Amino acid sequence: MVHQVSLNEFVTKWKMVFIIAGTMLLTMILSLAFAESASAHGYVDSPASRGYLCKLGQNTNCGAVQYDPHSLEGPKGFPQAGPADGKIASANGLFPEMDQQTATRWTKVNMSSGNNTFHWTLTAAHATTSWKYYITKPDWNPNEPLKRASFDLTPFCSFNDGGQRPPNSVTHSCNVPSRSGYHVILAVWEIADTANAFYNVIDANFGGGSGDNQPPTAPTNLRTTGVTANSVSLAWNASTDNVGVTGYQVYRGANLAATVSGSTLSYTVTGLASNTSYSFTVRAVDAAGNVSNASNSVSATTSGPTPDTDPPTAPANLRVTGTSASSVSLAWNASTDNVGVTGYQVFRGSTLVATVSGSSLSYTVAGLASSTTYSFTVRAVDAGGNVSGASNAVSATTNSSSEAPAWAPGVQYSVGALVTYGGNVYECRQAHTSLTGWEPPNVPALWLLK
């Protein structure tokens, strides 16, 4: 005996489907939102911050921050909010060793008051509100954990990014207030669309003393190792320094293109224009912020774009997946291409009837006459405009539109009943009494397009 589903059972079943699907979609949205909120990371590497010197091994007993100096992340809003007093250097206790504070606990970088350049390396850039720099007061106590009272709470330097996403290499030129002896600079990178900011402290020695004043030697044998239409690859020989090289600055002309670590002796400059000549130099930097002279200069010309002349392969296994009185549904297997398939052209005989995207592997040809035989082929297209050979040809005959009555509201339909609507033939899938608004195209759960 065939079980007929009542209208109430049908509606209840589909309500449950929508609820489950909605719950899954909400979970995915929340997961993506969380992933986005945790995607920013970065640190100050010139002048070298406390965490970065831990990474280099020049600060010791640092705990896990030596492996993760880019993750000094805490609540934003300093000084009104942000990390608690005593936990400023650790970004609110994330890396507690960073909050240990004495006059001799940390390696210091040599600095002078006046104009200084601060460089951030961002391992994961993020939409940014601002960058702010604070410095300890002239009479601060270097033997107490850092707290708000230790700092001048008006930043001596700030930049407003207005929510823009910065590049992975960020440089700021700041006028540092007059100081002498040991002081701490607090650099704050405030994220625009999360509740967090990144906190880096720089232990600075003002006024010389026993600090490092000797710059590294200039990198030698700068050379090109590869060229494409939009990039130039460079390599150089290592510099030497009385303490240690902490990084290299790669310049394209007079512009700083990137800063890499002191153990990196190569870099690929990207985002260049094709058929264009560029000049490059490299400088070495040490932990005290001393910068070497420039390396030898090298020039390179990017290549022209290589035209794509290879067409995709022909679509395979073109087949008919359904017919109605006015349409034929087709499907095919994907083509391949040396660059990428961007679309498929569907032909009825020799007439192009549609072009679909490269990710679409099916199409329904509509507007056909009933009881008529048609032939179809499909061709693939790539971004270079190259067109593949034709797929195998398939033929299909549309259904007769006179075999079934027209659909009408207020009629009781049984499973298997045929109706016509809009020039198409539909078969009843669930016994029901039709209502206005339940036209066959609107309720595929009740009607199957033939």
C-alpha positions as CSV (number, residue, x, y, z in Angstrom):
1,M,0.0,0.0,0.0
2,V,1.5,3.4,-1.0
3,H,1.8,5.8,1.9
4,Q,0.6,9.3,0.9
5,V,2.2,12.2,2.8
6,S,-0.2,14.8,4.1
7,L,0.3,18.5,3.7
8,N,1.1,18.9,7.4
9,E,3.7,16.2,7.3
10,F,5.2,17.7,4.2
11,V,5.5,21.2,5.7
12,T,6.9,19.8,9.0
13,K,9.6,17.9,7.2
14,W,10.7,20.9,5.2
15,K,10.7,23.2,8.3
16,M,13.1,20.8,10.0
17,V,15.4,20.8,6.9
18,F,15.5,24.6,6.9
19,I,16.2,24.8,10.6
20,I,19.1,22.3,10.4
21,A,20.5,24.1,7.3
22,G,20.2,27.5,9.0
23,T,22.0,26.2,12.1
24,M,24.9,24.8,10.0
25,L,25.2,28.1,8.1
26,L,25.3,30.1,11.4
27,T,28.0,27.9,12.8
28,M,30.1,28.4,9.6
29,I,29.6,32.2,9.8
30,L,30.7,32.3,13.5
31,S,33.7,30.1,12.8
32,L,34.8,32.4,10.0
33,A,34.3,35.4,12.1
34,F,36.4,34.0,14.9
35,A,39.1,32.9,12.5
36,E,39.2,36.5,11.1
37,S,39.5,38.0,14.6
38,A,42.6,36.0,15.3
39,S,44.4,36.5,12.0
40,A,46.7,39.5,12.8
41,H,50.3,39.1,14.0
42,G,53.5,41.3,14.0
43,Y,56.5,42.6,15.9
44,V,58.9,45.5,15.9
45,D,62.3,44.4,14.6
46,S,64.0,47.8,14.2
47,P,64.9,49.1,16.8
48,A,64.8,45.5,18.0
49,S,62.0,45.0,20.5
50,R,62.3,42.9,23.7
51,G,60.4,40.0,22.2
52,Y,62.4,40.1,18.9
53,L,65.7,40.0,20.8
54,C,64.4,36.9,22.6
55,K,63.8,35.3,19.2
56,L,67.4,36.2,18.2
57,G,68.8,34.8,21.5
58,Q,70.2,38.1,22.7
59,N,67.6,38.1,25.5
60,T,67.5,34.9,27.5
61,N,65.1,33.1,29.8
62,C,62.2,34.6,27.8
63,G,59.8,31.7,27.8
64,A,57.7,30.8,24.8
65,V,57.8,34.3,23.3
66,Q,61.2,33.4,21.8
67,Y,59.3,31.2,19.3
68,D,56.3,33.6,19.0
69,P,57.3,37.3,19.2
70,H,54.6,38.2,16.8
71,S,51.8,37.1,19.2
72,L,52.1,39.8,21.9
73,E,48.4,40.5,21.6
74,G,46.1,41.9,24.3
75,P,43.0,44.0,24.8
76,K,43.1,47.3,22.9
77,G,42.4,50.8,24.3
78,F,45.7,51.7,26.0
79,P,46.1,53.7,28.2
80,Q,42.4,54.0,29.3
81,A,42.0,50.2,28.8
82,G,44.4,47.5,27.5
83,P,46.8,45.4,29.6
84,A,46.8,45.7,33.3
85,D,49.6,47.6,35.1
86,G,52.5,45.2,35.6
87,K,51.5,43.2,32.5
88,I,52.1,45.7,29.8
89,A,55.2,44.1,28.3
90,S,53.5,40.7,28.2
91,A,50.3,42.0,26.5
92,N,48.3,41.3,29.7
93,G,50.1,38.2,30.9
94,L,50.2,36.2,27.7
95,F,54.0,35.7,28.1
96,P,54.7,36.5,31.8
97,E,58.5,36.4,31.5
98,M,58.3,39.6,29.5
99,D,57.1,41.5,32.6
100,Q,60.2,40.9,34.6
101,Q,61.7,44.3,35.0
102,T,65.1,45.5,36.4
103,A,67.6,48.0,35.2
104,T,69.8,45.1,33.9
105,R,67.3,42.4,33.0
106,W,67.1,43.1,29.2
107,T,69.5,43.7,26.4
108,K,69.3,47.3,25.2
109,V,69.5,48.9,21.8
110,N,71.4,52.1,21.3
111,M,69.2,55.0,20.3
112,S,69.4,58.8,20.1
113,S,66.6,61.3,20.7
114,G,65.2,63.0,17.7
115,N,64.2,61.4,14.4
116,N,64.2,57.6,14.5
117,T,62.7,55.0,12.2
118,F,60.6,52.2,13.6
119,H,59.9,49.1,11.5
120,W,57.2,46.4,12.0
121,T,57.2,43.0,10.3
122,L,53.7,41.7,10.0
123,T,53.4,38.0,9.7
124,A,49.6,38.4,9.2
125,A,48.4,41.9,8.3
126,H,45.0,43.1,9.5
127,A,42.7,46.1,9.1
128,T,44.3,48.7,11.4
129,T,43.0,51.6,13.4
130,S,46.2,53.2,14.5
131,W,49.9,52.9,15.5
132,K,51.1,54.7,18.7
133,Y,54.4,55.1,20.5
134,Y,54.9,55.9,24.2
135,I,58.1,56.4,26.2
136,T,58.9,56.2,29.9
137,K,59.0,59.4,31.9
138,P,62.5,60.9,32.7
139,D,62.1,59.8,36.4
140,W,60.6,56.4,35.9
141,N,61.8,53.5,38.0
142,P,63.5,50.8,35.9
143,N,63.4,48.3,38.7
144,E,59.6,48.1,38.9
145,P,57.2,46.2,36.5
146,L,56.0,48.5,33.8
147,K,52.8,50.4,34.6
148,R,50.9,53.3,33.2
149,A,52.6,55.7,35.7
150,S,55.9,54.7,34.1
151,F,55.0,56.3,30.8
152,D,54.1,59.6,29.4
153,L,50.6,58.7,28.4
154,T,50.5,61.1,25.4
155,P,52.0,59.2,22.5
156,F,55.1,61.0,21.1
157,C,54.2,59.5,17.7
158,S,50.9,58.2,16.2
159,F,49.5,57.2,12.8
160,N,45.9,56.7,11.9
161,D,45.2,54.0,9.3
162,G,41.4,54.4,9.3
163,G,40.7,50.7,9.1
164,Q,42.9,50.0,6.1
165,R,44.9,46.8,5.8
166,P,48.7,47.6,5.9
167,P,51.4,45.9,3.9
168,N,53.5,43.2,5.7
169,S,56.4,45.7,6.1
170,V,55.5,48.9,7.9
171,T,57.9,51.8,8.6
172,H,57.2,54.9,10.7
173,S,59.5,58.0,11.1
174,C,59.1,59.4,14.6
175,N,60.6,62.2,16.6
176,V,61.7,60.6,19.9
177,P,61.7,63.0,23.0
178,S,64.9,63.9,24.7
179,R,66.0,61.1,27.1
180,S,69.3,59.9,28.7
181,G,70.2,56.4,30.0
182,Y,67.8,53.5,30.0
183,H,64.2,54.0,28.9
184,V,61.4,51.8,27.5
185,I,59.4,52.6,24.3
186,L,56.0,51.0,24.1
187,A,54.8,50.5,20.5
188,V,51.1,49.7,20.0
189,W,49.4,48.4,16.9
190,E,45.7,48.7,17.3
191,I,43.4,46.5,15.2
192,A,40.3,48.0,13.6
193,D,37.8,45.1,13.7
194,T,38.7,43.1,16.7
195,A,39.0,43.9,20.4
196,N,42.8,43.5,20.5
197,A,46.0,45.3,19.9
198,F,49.7,44.2,19.7
199,Y,52.1,45.6,22.4
200,N,55.9,45.6,21.8
201,V,58.4,47.2,24.3
202,I,61.8,48.4,23.2
203,D,64.6,48.6,25.8
204,A,66.6,51.6,24.7
205,N,69.9,53.1,25.8
206,F,70.0,56.9,25.2
207,G,73.4,58.7,25.2
208,G,75.9,56.1,24.2
209,G,77.7,54.5,27.1
210,S,78.4,50.8,26.6
211,G,75.9,50.5,23.8
212,D,76.6,49.2,20.3
213,N,77.4,52.0,17.9
214,Q,79.1,50.0,15.2
215,P,77.1,49.3,12.1
216,P,77.4,46.0,10.1
217,T,79.5,45.8,7.0
218,A,77.6,46.3,3.7
219,P,76.2,43.2,2.0
220,T,78.3,42.1,-0.9
221,N,77.7,40.4,-4.3
222,L,74.1,41.5,-4.6
223,R,72.8,39.7,-7.7
224,T,69.6,38.7,-9.5
225,T,68.7,35.0,-9.5
226,G,65.5,35.1,-11.5
227,V,63.1,37.4,-13.4
228,T,59.4,37.1,-14.3
229,A,56.9,39.5,-15.8
230,N,56.1,40.9,-12.3
231,S,59.0,39.9,-10.0
232,V,62.8,40.0,-9.5
233,S,64.6,37.5,-7.3
234,L,67.7,38.7,-5.4
235,A,70.5,37.1,-3.4
236,W,73.6,38.5,-1.5
237,N,76.5,37.5,0.7
238,A,76.2,37.9,4.4
239,S,77.3,41.0,6.3
240,T,79.3,40.9,9.5
241,D,78.8,42.8,12.8
242,N,80.6,43.1,16.1
243,V,77.4,41.9,17.9
244,G,75.2,40.3,15.2
245,V,73.2,41.1,12.1
246,T,69.5,41.1,12.9
247,G,68.1,41.9,9.4
248,Y,68.5,43.1,5.9
249,Q,66.6,45.9,4.2
250,V,65.8,45.4,0.5
251,Y,65.4,48.7,-1.5
252,R,63.8,49.2,-4.9
253,G,65.4,52.4,-5.9
254,A,65.0,54.7,-2.9
255,N,62.0,52.8,-1.5
256,L,62.2,50.2,1.2
257,A,60.6,47.1,-0.4
258,A,61.1,44.6,2.5
259,T,62.9,43.8,5.7
260,V,64.0,40.1,6.2
261,S,65.7,38.4,9.0
262,G,69.5,38.3,9.6
263,S,69.7,34.7,8.5
264,T,67.9,35.4,5.2
265,L,70.2,36.0,2.2
266,S,67.6,36.2,-0.6
267,Y,64.3,37.8,-1.4
268,T,61.9,38.0,-4.3
269,V,60.5,41.5,-5.0
270,T,56.9,41.1,-6.4
271,G,54.2,43.4,-7.7
272,L,56.4,44.8,-10.5
273,A,55.3,46.0,-13.9
274,S,56.3,43.9,-16.9
275,N,58.9,45.1,-19.4
276,T,60.2,47.6,-16.8
277,S,63.8,48.2,-15.5
278,Y,64.3,48.3,-11.7
279,S,67.4,49.0,-9.5
280,F,68.0,47.3,-6.2
281,T,70.3,47.6,-3.1
282,V,70.4,45.9,0.3
283,R,71.5,47.2,3.7
284,A,72.2,45.2,6.9
285,V,70.8,46.2,10.3
286,D,71.9,45.1,13.8
287,A,70.0,44.9,17.1
288,A,71.0,48.4,18.1
289,G,69.4,49.8,14.9
290,N,72.7,50.6,13.3
291,V,72.3,50.4,9.5
292,S,75.2,49.5,7.1
293,N,76.1,51.2,3.9
294,A,74.3,50.0,0.8
295,S,75.4,47.0,-1.1
296,N,76.4,47.2,-4.8
297,S,73.5,48.1,-6.9
298,V,72.0,45.7,-9.5
299,S,69.5,46.4,-12.2
300,A,67.0,44.0,-13.8
301,T,64.3,44.3,-16.4
302,T,61.1,42.3,-15.9
303,S,60.0,40.1,-18.8
304,G,57.0,40.7,-21.0
305,P,53.8,38.7,-20.3
306,T,53.8,35.3,-22.1
307,P,50.8,34.9,-24.3
308,D,48.7,31.9,-23.7
309,T,48.2,30.0,-27.0
310,D,47.3,26.6,-25.6
311,P,43.5,25.8,-25.9
312,P,41.8,23.7,-23.2
313,T,41.0,20.0,-23.8
314,A,37.6,19.2,-25.3
315,P,34.9,18.5,-22.7
316,A,34.2,14.8,-22.4
317,N,31.2,12.6,-21.8
318,L,28.6,15.2,-22.9
319,R,25.2,13.6,-21.9
320,V,21.5,14.3,-21.6
321,T,20.2,14.4,-18.0
322,G,16.6,15.4,-18.6
323,T,14.1,16.6,-21.1
324,S,10.8,18.5,-21.0
325,A,8.4,19.7,-23.7
326,S,10.6,22.9,-24.1
327,S,14.0,22.1,-22.7
328,V,16.9,19.6,-22.7
329,S,19.3,19.3,-19.7
330,L,22.9,18.6,-20.4
331,A,26.0,17.7,-18.3
332,W,29.7,17.1,-19.2
333,N,33.1,16.3,-17.6
334,A,35.5,19.1,-16.9
335,S,38.2,20.2,-19.4
336,T,41.8,20.9,-18.4
337,D,44.1,23.8,-19.4
338,N,47.7,24.9,-18.8
339,V,46.4,28.1,-17.1
340,G,42.7,27.6,-16.4
341,V,39.3,27.0,-17.9
342,T,37.2,30.2,-17.6
343,G,34.0,29.1,-19.4
344,Y,32.0,26.6,-21.5
345,Q,30.1,27.4,-24.7
346,V,26.9,25.3,-25.3
347,F,25.9,24.9,-28.9
348,R,22.6,23.7,-30.4
349,G,23.7,22.5,-33.8
350,S,26.0,25.3,-35.0
351,T,24.3,28.0,-32.9
352,L,25.9,29.2,-29.6
353,V,23.0,29.3,-27.1
354,A,24.9,30.0,-23.8
355,T,28.3,30.5,-22.2
356,V,28.6,29.4,-18.6
357,S,31.4,29.8,-16.0
358,G,34.4,27.4,-15.9
359,S,33.1,25.9,-12.7
360,S,29.7,25.0,-14.3
361,L,29.5,21.4,-15.7
362,S,25.8,21.5,-16.6
363,Y,23.2,23.6,-18.4
364,T,19.5,23.4,-19.4
365,V,18.8,24.6,-22.9
366,A,15.3,26.1,-22.8
367,G,12.9,27.7,-25.3
368,L,12.7,24.6,-27.5
369,A,9.8,23.2,-29.5
370,S,8.0,20.1,-28.2
371,S,8.4,16.8,-29.9
372,T,11.5,18.0,-31.7
373,T,15.0,16.4,-32.0
374,Y,18.0,18.6,-31.3
375,S,21.8,18.1,-31.4
376,F,24.2,19.6,-28.9
377,T,28.0,20.1,-28.4
378,V,30.1,21.9,-25.8
379,R,33.4,23.7,-26.1
380,A,35.8,25.0,-23.3
381,V,37.3,28.5,-23.3
382,D,40.4,29.9,-21.3
383,A,41.4,33.4,-20.2
384,G,43.5,33.8,-23.4
385,G,40.4,33.4,-25.5
386,N,41.5,29.9,-26.8
387,V,38.6,27.6,-27.6
388,S,38.8,23.8,-27.4
389,G,37.6,21.3,-29.9
390,A,34.0,20.3,-29.6
391,S,32.8,17.6,-27.2
392,N,31.0,14.5,-28.4
393,A,27.7,15.4,-29.9
394,V,24.4,14.2,-28.3
395,S,20.9,14.3,-29.6
396,A,17.7,14.6,-27.6
397,T,14.0,14.8,-28.5
398,T,11.8,17.1,-26.4
399,N,8.6,15.8,-24.9
400,S,5.1,16.2,-26.3
401,S,3.2,19.0,-24.7
402,S,-0.3,17.6,-25.7
403,E,-0.1,14.5,-23.5
404,A,-1.0,16.2,-20.3
405,P,-3.6,18.7,-19.1
406,A,-2.6,22.2,-17.9
407,W,-2.0,22.6,-14.2
408,A,-4.7,24.3,-12.3
409,P,-5.4,25.3,-8.6
410,G,-8.0,23.4,-6.6
411,V,-7.3,20.0,-8.4
412,Q,-6.5,16.8,-6.5
413,Y,-3.4,15.3,-8.0
414,S,-2.1,11.7,-7.4
415,V,1.5,10.5,-7.6
416,G,2.5,10.1,-11.2
417,A,0.0,12.5,-12.7
418,L,1.3,14.6,-15.6
419,V,0.5,18.3,-16.1
420,T,1.8,21.1,-18.4
421,Y,2.8,24.5,-17.1
422,G,4.8,27.2,-18.9
423,G,5.4,24.9,-21.9
424,N,7.0,22.2,-19.7
425,V,5.7,18.8,-18.6
426,Y,5.7,17.9,-14.8
427,E,5.1,14.7,-13.0
428,C,3.4,14.7,-9.5
429,R,5.8,13.5,-6.8
430,Q,3.5,13.8,-3.7
431,A,-0.3,13.4,-3.7
432,H,-1.9,16.8,-2.9
433,T,-4.6,19.3,-3.7
434,S,-3.1,22.2,-5.6
435,L,-3.3,25.8,-4.3
436,T,-2.5,29.1,-5.9
437,G,1.2,29.7,-5.4
438,W,2.0,26.0,-5.7
439,E,2.6,26.1,-9.4
440,P,5.0,23.3,-10.4
441,P,8.2,25.5,-10.8
442,N,7.6,26.9,-7.3
443,V,7.4,23.5,-5.4
444,P,9.9,21.0,-6.8
445,A,9.2,18.8,-3.8
446,L,5.7,18.2,-5.4
447,W,6.5,18.3,-9.1
448,L,9.3,16.8,-11.2
449,L,10.2,18.5,-14.4
450,K,10.0,15.8,-17.2
